[in-house]
Amino acid sequence: MRQFLIDELSRQDAARLDAHLKEHAESSAVNGLYWVEISRDLLDPGQYETRNDHPFCFAIEVGETWAKFEFLIRSRANMRSPHTRYANPAQQKFIMDFSARLIRDLDLKT
């Protein structure tokens, strides 16, 4: 899996990140796993045109001392969507900027 990993977080910072995501992202059935929607203007043509598969998201998983930001863009409406794929450069930038904002806004020590 292609992903961006923040490791060596303190337990307190990981807990604050988890609490923030519980409030501001979509929780999954798996504890510590969250979905963040990708803006439609960042979707590739196939993802954009397949409206039945919207929204498209990336996952963030938070552990006791780490967080993983996945670069796999997938449909939340259709887990078998043929438009599930690794992030294009614009989507990667969005994910990296999103993670940088979280680090800054939550004052996570990395």
Sequence and secondary structure as in RCSB ss.txt:
>XXXX:A:sequence
MRQFLIDELSRQDAARLDAHLKEHAESSAVNGLYWVEISRDLLDPGQYETRNDHPFCFAIEVGETWAKFEFLIRS
RANMRSPHTRYANPAQQKFIMDFSARLIRDLDLKT
>XXXX:A:secstr
  EEEE S  HHHHHHHHHHHHHHSEE SSTTEEEEE  GGGS HHHHH GGG  EEEEEEE SS EEEE EEEE
SS TT TT EE  HHHHHHHHHHHHHHHHHTT   
